[in-house]
Amino acid sequence: MNIKQNLQQIKQSCAAAAQRSGRAPEAVKIVAVSKTVDNERIRELADAGHTVFGENWVQEVVAKQAVLGLDLEWHFIGYLQRNKVRQLVGRVALIHSLDRWSLAEEINRCAVKADLEIAVLVQVNVTGEESKSGINPDETQSFLRELAGFPLVRVEGLMTMAPYSVNPEQSRPIFRELRVIRDEARQKLGLKLPHLSMGMSGDYLVAVEEGADIIRVGTAIFGQRTCHLRGV
């Protein structure tokens, strides 16, 4: 499998999808999801010029940064335990998964202690699935309003996950709903919320067509994962 070719194909298809939605072809940031991916393949992609990677587990972020020693932009995209937040301070460019108030309080506490802004996306559970984390859509505006009390927690936008489906079109109304939630929050709260993180390997093109400017793609780049080791 040629991961460089895979990435190039994704870039080309994303550019076309962005243009279909009336945006510039370079409007979409591709987060290469590297959970359980070995350092050699990450380095191979970095050598090809790709610098944005996403991890689901804090210990993988720490371990890979220590070994790779590369100037990469890391995103945290998984469920985040409160007792792990301090390990991410200064390590990641963006936390995609702010999904509850207790986590917001801990992120703020760590930001204040470090005197450092922490950029986050608020995760919204658009479908209401019990198996997924996230803020209830009806509570998103009030959650965002309360976050304004944490000046070092910089809210960059919203994130959601669609249920897995063999038909990516089934994800379209979910992505469209997140865009509507974002746009309404912009209008009523006066927030910028520039980013929508939505879409994964199976449905990223639909997500881009519906307004995503950050997509999280792992399998389509690196292939199917064969292990679940966290300390790579």
C-alpha positions as CSV (number, residue, x, y, z in Angstrom):
1,M,0.0,0.0,0.0
2,N,1.3,3.4,-1.0
3,I,0.2,5.8,1.7
4,K,1.6,8.8,-0.2
5,Q,-0.6,8.0,-3.2
6,N,-3.6,7.4,-0.9
7,L,-3.1,10.8,0.6
8,Q,-2.7,12.5,-2.8
9,Q,-6.0,10.9,-4.0
10,I,-7.8,12.2,-0.8
11,K,-6.4,15.7,-1.4
12,Q,-7.6,15.7,-4.9
13,S,-11.1,14.4,-4.1
14,C,-11.4,16.9,-1.2
15,A,-10.4,19.8,-3.4
16,A,-13.2,18.8,-5.9
17,A,-15.7,18.4,-3.1
18,A,-14.8,21.8,-1.6
19,Q,-15.3,23.4,-5.0
20,R,-18.7,21.7,-5.3
21,S,-19.7,23.4,-2.0
22,G,-18.5,26.8,-3.3
23,R,-15.2,26.9,-1.4
24,A,-11.6,27.1,-2.4
25,P,-10.0,23.7,-3.2
26,E,-7.5,24.1,-0.4
27,A,-10.2,24.8,2.2
28,V,-10.0,21.4,3.9
29,K,-7.4,20.3,6.5
30,I,-6.8,16.6,6.4
31,V,-5.9,15.1,9.8
32,A,-4.1,11.8,9.2
33,V,-5.4,9.6,12.0
34,S,-2.3,7.7,13.1
35,K,-3.6,5.7,16.1
36,T,-1.7,2.4,16.3
37,V,0.2,3.4,13.2
38,D,4.0,2.8,13.5
39,N,6.4,5.7,13.6
40,E,8.0,4.6,10.3
41,R,4.8,5.2,8.4
42,I,4.2,8.5,10.1
43,R,7.7,9.6,9.2
44,E,7.1,8.5,5.6
45,L,4.0,10.7,5.3
46,A,5.8,13.6,7.0
47,D,8.7,13.2,4.6
48,A,6.1,13.6,1.8
49,G,5.1,16.9,3.2
50,H,2.1,16.1,5.4
51,T,2.3,17.5,8.8
52,V,-1.1,17.1,10.5
53,F,-1.8,14.0,12.5
54,G,-4.5,12.9,14.9
55,E,-4.4,10.6,17.9
56,N,-7.1,9.0,20.0
57,W,-5.0,8.2,23.1
58,V,-2.9,10.6,25.1
59,Q,-0.1,8.1,25.7
60,E,0.4,7.6,21.9
61,V,0.7,11.4,21.5
62,V,3.4,11.6,24.2
63,A,5.3,8.5,23.0
64,K,5.3,9.4,19.3
65,Q,6.3,12.9,19.9
66,A,9.2,11.7,22.0
67,V,10.5,9.2,19.4
68,L,9.8,11.1,16.2
69,G,11.1,14.5,17.1
70,L,9.5,16.1,14.1
71,D,7.8,19.5,13.8
72,L,4.3,18.2,13.3
73,E,0.8,19.5,14.1
74,W,-0.9,17.1,16.4
75,H,-4.6,16.9,17.1
76,F,-6.3,15.0,19.8
77,I,-9.5,13.4,18.5
78,G,-10.5,10.7,21.0
79,Y,-12.4,10.6,24.3
80,L,-10.4,12.6,26.8
81,Q,-10.3,11.7,30.4
82,R,-9.9,14.7,32.8
83,N,-6.8,13.3,34.5
84,K,-5.1,13.2,31.1
85,V,-5.6,16.8,30.1
86,R,-2.5,18.2,31.7
87,Q,-0.4,15.8,29.5
88,L,-1.8,17.4,26.4
89,V,-1.1,21.1,27.3
90,G,1.4,22.5,24.8
91,R,1.5,19.2,22.9
92,V,-1.5,19.5,20.6
93,A,-2.8,22.2,18.3
94,L,-6.5,21.3,18.8
95,I,-8.6,19.1,21.0
96,H,-11.6,17.9,19.0
97,S,-13.6,16.2,21.8
98,L,-14.8,18.7,24.4
99,D,-17.9,16.8,25.3
100,R,-18.9,17.7,28.8
101,W,-18.7,20.5,31.4
102,S,-16.4,18.8,33.8
103,L,-13.9,18.4,31.0
104,A,-14.2,22.1,30.1
105,E,-13.5,23.0,33.7
106,E,-10.3,20.8,33.8
107,I,-9.1,22.2,30.5
108,N,-9.6,25.7,31.8
109,R,-7.7,24.8,35.1
110,C,-4.8,23.4,33.1
111,A,-4.8,26.4,30.8
112,V,-4.7,28.9,33.7
113,K,-2.0,26.9,35.5
114,A,0.2,26.9,32.3
115,D,-0.9,30.4,31.3
116,L,-1.5,29.1,27.8
117,E,-4.5,29.1,25.5
118,I,-5.9,25.7,24.6
119,A,-7.9,25.4,21.4
120,V,-10.9,23.1,21.4
121,L,-13.8,21.9,19.3
122,V,-17.1,21.2,21.1
123,Q,-18.3,17.7,20.3
124,V,-22.0,17.6,19.5
125,N,-23.9,14.3,19.6
126,V,-26.2,15.1,16.6
127,T,-27.8,11.7,16.4
128,G,-28.3,11.3,20.2
129,E,-26.7,7.9,20.2
130,E,-26.0,6.6,23.7
131,S,-22.8,5.0,22.4
132,K,-21.4,8.4,21.4
133,S,-20.2,11.3,23.5
134,G,-21.1,14.9,22.9
135,I,-23.3,17.8,23.8
136,N,-27.0,17.5,23.1
137,P,-27.8,19.7,20.0
138,D,-30.4,21.7,21.9
139,E,-27.9,22.5,24.7
140,T,-25.0,23.5,22.4
141,Q,-25.7,27.2,22.5
142,S,-25.9,27.3,26.3
143,F,-22.8,25.3,26.6
144,L,-20.9,27.7,24.2
145,R,-22.3,30.6,26.2
146,E,-20.9,29.2,29.4
147,L,-17.5,28.5,27.8
148,A,-17.1,32.2,27.3
149,G,-16.3,32.4,30.9
150,F,-13.0,30.6,30.3
151,P,-10.9,33.1,28.3
152,L,-8.0,30.6,27.9
153,V,-10.2,28.0,26.4
154,R,-10.4,29.0,22.7
155,V,-13.4,27.5,21.0
156,E,-12.6,27.0,17.4
157,G,-15.8,25.3,16.2
158,L,-17.8,22.0,16.4
159,M,-17.1,18.3,15.8
160,T,-19.4,15.4,15.3
161,M,-19.3,11.7,14.4
162,A,-21.8,10.0,12.2
163,P,-22.8,6.4,12.7
164,Y,-20.9,3.9,10.5
165,S,-22.7,3.1,7.3
166,V,-21.7,1.5,4.0
167,N,-23.6,4.4,2.3
168,P,-22.0,7.7,3.0
169,E,-25.1,9.5,1.9
170,Q,-26.7,8.4,5.2
171,S,-24.3,10.7,7.0
172,R,-25.3,13.8,5.0
173,P,-28.2,15.0,7.1
174,I,-26.0,14.6,10.3
175,F,-23.3,16.8,8.8
176,R,-25.8,19.2,7.5
177,E,-27.4,19.5,10.9
178,L,-24.0,20.3,12.6
179,R,-23.5,23.1,10.1
180,V,-26.9,24.5,10.9
181,I,-26.1,24.3,14.7
182,R,-22.9,26.1,14.0
183,D,-24.5,28.8,11.9
184,E,-27.2,29.5,14.4
185,A,-24.7,29.8,17.2
186,R,-22.7,32.2,15.1
187,Q,-25.8,34.4,14.5
188,K,-27.2,34.3,18.1
189,L,-24.0,34.3,20.1
190,G,-21.8,36.3,17.8
191,L,-19.1,33.6,17.9
192,K,-16.7,33.0,15.0
193,L,-16.6,29.1,15.3
194,P,-14.6,28.9,12.1
195,H,-14.1,25.1,12.0
196,L,-16.3,22.1,11.5
197,S,-14.6,18.7,12.1
198,M,-16.7,16.0,10.5
199,G,-16.1,13.1,8.2
200,M,-13.9,10.1,8.3
201,S,-12.6,7.6,5.8
202,G,-16.0,6.3,4.7
203,D,-17.9,9.6,4.4
204,Y,-15.4,12.5,4.3
205,L,-16.5,13.6,0.8
206,V,-20.1,14.1,1.9
207,A,-18.8,15.9,5.0
208,V,-16.8,18.3,2.8
209,E,-19.8,18.9,0.6
210,E,-21.7,19.8,3.7
211,G,-19.2,22.3,5.0
212,A,-16.4,20.4,6.8
213,D,-13.1,22.1,6.8
214,I,-11.4,19.5,8.9
215,I,-11.7,15.8,8.2
216,R,-10.2,12.9,10.2
217,V,-9.0,10.1,7.9
218,G,-7.0,7.1,9.0
219,T,-8.0,3.9,7.1
220,A,-8.2,5.5,3.7
221,I,-4.6,6.6,4.2
222,F,-2.9,3.9,6.2
223,G,-5.2,0.9,5.5
224,Q,-7.0,-1.3,8.0
225,R,-5.5,-1.4,11.5
226,T,-4.3,-4.8,12.7
227,C,-3.5,-3.9,16.3
228,H,-4.6,-1.7,19.1
229,L,-1.4,-1.0,21.0
230,R,-1.5,2.3,22.7
231,G,2.2,2.7,23.5
232,V,3.6,2.9,20.0
